[in-house]
Amino acid sequence: MKTFVITGVTGAIGKAAALELAKAGNKLILVGRNKSKLDEVAKELKAAGGQEIESVIADFGNVASVKKAAAEIKAKNTKLDGLINIAAAYKANRELTNDKFEYMFGINHMSVYVLTNELLSLINATPGARILTVTAPSSTPLNFDDLHGSKKYSAFNAFGASKMANHLFTYALSRRMHGIGTAAVAFHPGLIKSDLIREMPFFVRTLLTLISKKPDKPGHAIAQLMTASHFNNVNGKFFDSNLKELKKPGYSGDEGVQEKLWKMSGELVK
C-alpha cells in the first residue's frame, strides 16, 4: 500500500484523482481547511473502495497552519510515496492572506512551497516517491519587485504569475531531488469546470463552462503519473492530461529565475 497526500480534494480534479488512487488500494491523506467537506469526500472514497482515508486540516492562507498540518502528517507516517498539490484559488479583487501575501500568490505558490518543503524529508526517504503540482501553461512573468500587487494589481496577471511560480518551483525542486530516486513534476489538467472560475468575469465563466471537460481524464492521468512504473523518470518534466510531455512555458526553464523565486519564498516564511 502506498501513501499519498493530496490537497484540493474537495474540487473536481482533486476528487477525481483521489478516487483513482483510492480504488487502487492506496492510503490517502486529504488536506484542506473545511472539515465537513473533507469528511464528505472521505465517505465517497471509502464507498468507492478506499480503505485508509485520513483528513488533516490546514488553512493554505496561513503558513503556521500549513506547517502544523505537515507536522501532524510526519508524526503519523514514516514514509510518503507522493504529494499532490492541487489546491488553488482565483480572486477577482486584491486580497491578502493571513501572512500578508497577495492571495493567489499565497495560496497557489507559497502554500505549495511550505507544505512540500515540510514533507520533503519523508518523500526523499521513500524510493520512487513523486511530487506533482497542478498548474497551467502560463507565460506570465513574476514581478519580483511587487510580488503582492501593492503597486499594481491585475487578477489575471496575478493568477498567471502564481501558475508560473508553480513551474519555477517544480523545476528548482527537481534539481534538488536529482539522483536520489524521487521526482517533481508539473501537470496541466486542461480546462475543467470547477469552483476556481467562480470569481472570473461572467463572459469568461460562460466560455469556460461551455468548453470545459469532465475531470475524469486528468484524475486518471494524475494517478498514472504518481504510481505507474513507466513514469519513473518524470523528474523536472511537464505533462498534460493526455500524458504528453509539454514544453516548459515562458521563462520557467530559466534556472536563475527559479532560484530567485526559491530564495525569496524561503525568506518570506522565515
C-alpha positions in Angstrom: 0.0 0.0 0.0 1.3 3.4 -1.0 0.6 6.6 0.9 -0.3 9.9 -0.8 -1.0 13.4 0.5 -3.4 15.3 -1.7 -4.7 18.9 -1.5 -7.7 20.4 -3.3 -9.6 17.2 -2.9 -12.9 18.9 -2.5 -12.6 20.3 -6.0 -13.4 18.4 -9.2 -9.8 17.4 -10.3 -8.7 16.6 -6.8 -11.7 14.3 -6.1 -11.2 12.6 -9.5 -7.6 11.9 -8.7 -8.3 10.7 -5.2 -11.0 8.3 -6.5 -8.5 6.7 -8.9 -5.9 6.3 -6.1 -8.4 5.1 -3.5 -9.8 2.4 -5.8 -6.3 1.1 -6.4 -6.0 0.5 -2.6 -3.7 3.4 -1.7 -3.7 5.2 1.6 -4.8 8.8 1.2 -4.2 11.8 3.5 -6.6 14.6 2.5 -5.5 18.1 3.4 -7.9 21.1 3.4 -9.5 23.7 5.5 -13.1 22.6 5.6 -13.6 19.5 7.8 -17.1 18.8 6.8 -16.3 18.8 3.1 -13.2 16.6 3.7 -15.4 14.2 5.6 -17.9 14.1 2.7 -15.1 13.3 0.2 -13.6 10.7 2.6 -17.0 9.0 2.8 -17.2 8.9 -1.1 -13.7 7.5 -1.3 -14.5 4.7 1.2 -17.7 3.9 -0.6 -15.6 3.5 -3.8 -13.3 1.0 -2.1 -10.8 3.2 -0.3 -9.6 1.6 2.9 -7.3 4.0 4.6 -8.5 7.6 4.2 -7.4 10.3 6.7 -8.1 14.0 6.9 -5.8 16.8 8.1 -7.0 20.4 8.5 -4.9 23.2 7.0 -5.6 26.8 6.0 -3.5 27.4 2.9 -3.5 31.1 3.5 -1.7 30.6 6.8 1.9 29.4 6.9 1.7 28.3 10.5 -1.4 26.2 9.8 0.3 24.5 6.8 3.4 23.7 8.9 1.1 22.3 11.7 -0.6 20.0 9.2 2.7 18.8 7.9 3.9 18.1 11.4 0.8 16.1 12.0 1.4 14.1 8.9 5.1 13.4 9.8 4.1 12.4 13.3 1.9 9.6 12.0 3.8 8.4 8.9 7.3 7.0 8.3 7.1 7.1 4.5 5.3 9.1 1.9 5.0 7.9 -1.7 3.7 11.1 -3.1 2.4 14.7 -2.6 -0.2 16.0 -5.0 -0.6 19.8 -4.9 -3.9 20.7 -6.4 -5.5 23.4 -4.2 -5.7 26.7 -5.9 -7.6 30.0 -5.9 -8.6 32.8 -8.1 -9.7 36.2 -6.7 -11.2 39.0 -8.8 -10.1 41.7 -6.3 -6.8 42.0 -4.4 -6.9 40.3 -1.1 -4.1 39.3 1.3 -3.6 36.0 3.2 -3.1 35.8 6.9 0.7 36.3 6.3 0.1 39.4 4.1 0.8 37.6 0.8 -1.2 38.5 -2.2 -4.0 35.9 -2.0 -3.3 33.9 -5.2 0.5 34.0 -4.7 0.0 32.9 -1.1 -2.5 30.0 -1.9 -1.2 28.9 -5.3 2.5 29.1 -4.6 3.5 29.8 -1.0 1.4 27.0 0.5 2.8 24.6 -2.1 6.4 25.8 -1.2 5.8 25.4 2.5 3.9 22.0 2.5 6.3 20.4 0.1 9.4 21.5 1.9 8.0 20.4 5.3 7.2 17.0 3.9 10.3 16.6 1.7 12.3 14.6 4.3 9.6 11.9 4.2 9.4 12.0 0.4 13.1 11.8 -0.2 13.3 8.8 2.2 10.8 6.9 0.1 12.2 5.3 -3.1 10.2 6.2 -6.2 8.2 8.9 -4.4 6.8 11.8 -6.5 5.6 15.3 -6.1 3.1 16.6 -8.6 1.9 20.2 -8.8 -1.1 21.1 -10.9 -0.5 24.3 -12.9 -1.2 25.8 -16.3 1.0 26.7 -19.4 1.3 30.2 -18.1 4.0 32.5 -19.6 3.2 35.4 -17.2 6.4 36.6 -15.6 6.6 37.4 -11.9 7.2 41.0 -10.8 9.8 40.3 -8.1 9.6 44.0 -7.0 5.8 43.7 -6.4 5.0 40.1 -5.7 2.0 41.0 -3.6 0.4 43.5 -6.0 0.6 46.5 -3.7 1.7 48.9 -6.5 -0.3 47.5 -9.4 -2.9 44.7 -9.4 -4.5 42.7 -12.2 -6.3 39.5 -11.3 -5.5 37.7 -14.5 -1.8 38.6 -14.2 -1.6 37.7 -10.5 -3.2 34.3 -11.3 -0.9 33.7 -14.3 2.1 34.7 -12.2 1.1 32.2 -9.5 0.9 29.4 -12.1 4.3 30.4 -13.5 5.6 30.2 -9.9 4.3 26.6 -9.8 6.6 25.8 -12.7 9.6 27.7 -11.4 9.2 25.9 -8.0 8.8 22.5 -9.6 11.9 22.7 -11.7 14.0 24.2 -8.9 12.8 21.3 -6.7 13.6 18.7 -9.4 17.2 19.7 -9.3 17.2 19.3 -5.5 15.8 15.8 -6.0 18.1 14.8 -8.8 19.9 11.5 -8.3 18.0 10.3 -5.2 15.2 8.3 -6.9 12.4 10.8 -6.3 10.8 13.2 -8.7 9.0 16.5 -9.0 6.6 17.0 -12.0 4.3 19.8 -13.2 0.8 18.9 -14.6 -1.7 20.8 -16.7 -5.2 19.3 -16.4 -6.8 21.3 -19.3 -10.0 23.2 -19.0 -12.1 21.7 -16.3 -15.3 23.2 -14.8 -14.5 23.9 -11.1 -15.0 26.4 -8.3 -11.8 28.1 -9.4 -13.7 30.1 -12.1 -16.3 31.4 -9.6 -14.9 34.9 -9.4 -13.8 35.2 -13.0 -15.7 37.7 -15.3 -19.1 36.5 -16.5 -18.1 36.1 -20.1 -15.0 34.1 -19.1 -17.1 31.8 -16.8 -19.6 31.3 -19.6 -17.0 30.4 -22.1 -15.0 28.1 -19.8 -18.3 26.4 -18.8 -19.1 25.7 -22.4 -15.7 24.3 -23.4 -14.6 22.6 -20.1 -14.4 18.9 -19.9 -15.1 16.3 -17.2 -12.3 15.8 -14.5 -12.1 12.0 -15.0 -9.3 12.2 -17.6 -6.9 14.5 -15.6 -7.8 12.5 -12.5 -6.7 9.3 -14.2 -3.5 11.0 -15.6 -2.5 12.2 -12.2 -2.9 8.7 -10.7 -0.8 7.3 -13.5 2.0 9.9 -13.1 2.0 9.1 -9.3 2.0 5.3 -9.5 2.9 3.8 -12.9 6.4 2.3 -13.2 6.8 3.7 -16.8 6.7 7.2 -15.3 9.7 6.6 -13.1 11.7 9.2 -15.0 9.4 12.2 -14.8 11.7 14.4 -12.7 11.6 18.0 -13.9 9.0 17.4 -16.6 5.6 19.0 -17.5 2.7 16.8 -18.7 -0.9 17.3 -19.8 -3.9 15.1 -19.2 -3.0 13.0 -22.3 0.2 12.2 -20.5 2.1 14.0 -23.2 5.2 15.9 -22.2 4.9 19.6 -22.8 7.5 22.3 -23.3 8.2 24.4 -20.3 6.3 27.7 -20.8 7.8 31.2 -20.9 11.0 31.6 -18.8 10.1 28.8 -16.4 13.2 26.8 -17.5 15.5 29.6 -16.5 17.5 28.3 -13.5 18.4 31.8 -12.4 14.7 32.9 -12.1 13.9 29.5 -10.5 16.5 30.1 -7.8 15.5 33.7 -7.3 11.9 32.6 -6.5 13.1 29.7 -4.3 15.3 32.1 -2.3 12.6 34.8 -1.9 10.0 32.2 -0.9 12.3 30.9 1.8 12.9 34.5 3.1 9.1 35.1 3.2 8.5 32.3 5.6 11.5 32.8 8.0 
